[in-house]
Amino acid sequence: MEISEIFGCKTFNDAVMRSRLPAAVYKSLKATSRLGKLLDPEIADVVATAMKDWAISLGATHYAHWFQPLSNIVAGKHDSFLSFVDAEQCKVVSEFSASALVKGESDASSFPSGGLRATFEARGYTAWDPTSPAFVRDGTLYIPTAFCSYTGEALDTKTPLLRAMQALNPQALRVLRALGHTGSKMVTPTVGAEQEYFLIDRALYEERLDLKLCGCTLLGAKPPKGQELDDHYCGRIRLRVAEFMRELDRELWSLGIPSKTKHNEAAPAQHELAPVYETVNVACDNNLLTMETLRITAKKHGLACLLHEKPFAGINGSGKHNNFSISTDDGVNFLSPGKHPEENKLFLVTLCALIESVDKYADLLRLATATAGNDARLGACEAPPAIISVYLGERLTGMLHSITKGISPILGRTQDINADVTVLPNLKKDDSDRNRTSPFAFTGNKFEFRMLGSSQSIAFVNVILTTALADAFSRLADRLEGCGDLEQEVAHIISDTIRAHGRILYNGDNYTEEWLEEAKRRGLPVLRSSLDTMDCLLEEKNRALFERWGVLGESECRARHEIQLENFVKVVSIEARTVLQMAQRQVFPAAVSYTGEVARSCGALDTMGVRNKAAKEHLLSVNELTDRLGGAIEALRHSCERQTGDLRSHAKHIQEVVRPRMTELREVCDRLEALMPQEQWPMPTYTDLLHRV
């Protein structure tokens, strides 16, 4: 089949709806999905029947409300289309009613709820999201839905995102109208979410308890070859991986996911895919589908896909780059500078709104990246540090400062790059370089937020950006609508923004100690660990932002704070118990056995009168490390068994005591691995895992 035939063939997309729905029903449904209008309940029966018939034609026997609980996964309960009309004569029909399409029910107490739901008050509801297309997979019709409690609180990642989009639209339209754009009817954030991942041999994966339970290696000595030669990035894709990528692309395309780019990433066994931009809620759904498809497809090819942020120590971790912009239904990109950005009022005002938003809510953006896995990734190897800043490049930064000083900016013509080779064409130079150490960088017609971890949902960071933009646009629209001289008011907005929020702009190397000190001097939040960030959601200014725009209420904020703390404690505790078991049951017995073997060999040499200083020194080293290993095991076991008070204090204990003892245990094990014969080491090594695909 041609790509054009494959793309979207498993989705209830626009073409399918147009062909299967009456014209009036199709028009009404599109008004809801494209223009945000209220869903007409009268059309639900017609849509349900058409969706069922289409799904059955693709082999579906069941349907499921597909939702995104607060656990970075997706969920759904599967019901068949069968309805028994005469049980005695075994007569059945296929049914799918409007009520089944629009509303579902799930046990809310079995998902993370932060105290909003308990076992004795377990009811939760799922509600059809008509803005994201249904799809068929493995014999089931999946219907994207929102998930809420019996009392109405959002228990998912989708609902706040839809609320934030709803808040942004009218405020962005106000800005558009004030600047003379009258044709647009709907404004939505758009996102392209790049996804990094590792692929390793599945048989080796099955031999490692840490990979199976935690998705990352908790032990492992540095291999002789990592990424020092820079020979993996965008290099030749190995045949086995190429076959996997070929099937992955076809599956993603069939689900309507516009996977565009694929390549080897910087670390051995690391890869990346990137889709084309989509409306943010669809992009979020599709990224979660992509992660699920990566795992399933890898298993079919005898591989294991690792989405953990730092599956291997000493080489690059995996992130998720959230490429964010704002667009209208008639194709206007708010962040497209055009040929003369100094004259593009919409671009300048949007730039100011984003600078203000990022500066005011930098702590929230850092919170959106706070996971136990991401703590090990941020700050090196092309991952930005845990300090939020904005990169515009020298050209745009200079333009804003010139306007602030009342000087007409002279940007000049875009330069060409000439390679001084006759047969090569001259290349147009972009307005700015690429700063891969910056957390929030302008990259042409979008901002790239590089801090998200590879296993995370992109929903919350886009909730923050979208809500903060709605807030900023509201204030800017007030100024623009009431001004006499539009050009002068835009200049004043730029001046006010740079004076109040210019501290967030930084074009240099974010990895340096100088930037750390400079950031502190500027008063920017320096939140190194996940635990440092987690109370941000309870701060008055942050709760007030979400409450002001109806995105999250106080109880929903408090619930998410508790869930994030609880997740941190549980994830690190599982890692600690896992590495403890590996050390006790695998490494320590192997080390004791090998120590005895070396001791016997040394004794035999002594009996024969052969002196071997190197052998005895080796024995002493192995014996000393084995003894230290026993002590490290006991120290970690004691710290894991220790019970502390409330959740916050327990999280602090995990951070300050358990994690350092895990590191100490790992250091001893990794030194032993370097001394012991490979055939006697009880698990696959980094060389095996990274170079055997």
Secondary structure, DSSP 8 states (H G I E B T S, - for coil): --HHHHTTTTB--HHHHHHHS-HHHHHHHHHHHHH-----GGGHHHHHHHHHHHHHHTT--EEEEEB-BTTSS-B--EEESEEEEETTTTEEEE---HHHHHEEEEEGGGS--TTS-BTTB-EEEEEE-TTS--EEETTEEEEEEEEEETTS-B-BSHHHHHHHHHHHHHHHHHHHHHTT--S---EEEEEEEEEEEEEEEHHHHHT-HHHHHHSS-S-----S-SSTT--STT----HHHHHHHHHHHHHHHHTT--EEEEEE-SSTTEEEEEE--EEHHHHHHHHHHHHHHHHHHHHHTTEEEE--S-SSTTS---BEEEEEEEEETTS-BTT---S-GGG-HHHHHHHHHHHHHHHHTHHHHHHTT--HHHHTTTTSTT---SS--EE--HHHHHHHHHHHTT---------EE--S-TTS--EE--SS---TT-SEEE-SSSEEE---BTTS-SHHHHHHHHHHHHHHHHHHHHHHHT-S-HHHHHHHHHHHHHHHHGGGB--S-TTSHHHHHHHHHHT-----SHHHHGGGGGSHHHHHHHHHTTS--HHHHHHHHHHHHHHHHHHHHHHHHHHHHHIIIIIHHHHHHHHHHHHHHHHHHHHTT---HHHHHHHHHHHHHHHHHHHHHHHHHHHHH---SSHHHHHHHIIIIIHHHHHHHHHHHHHHHHHS-GGGSSS--HHHHHH--
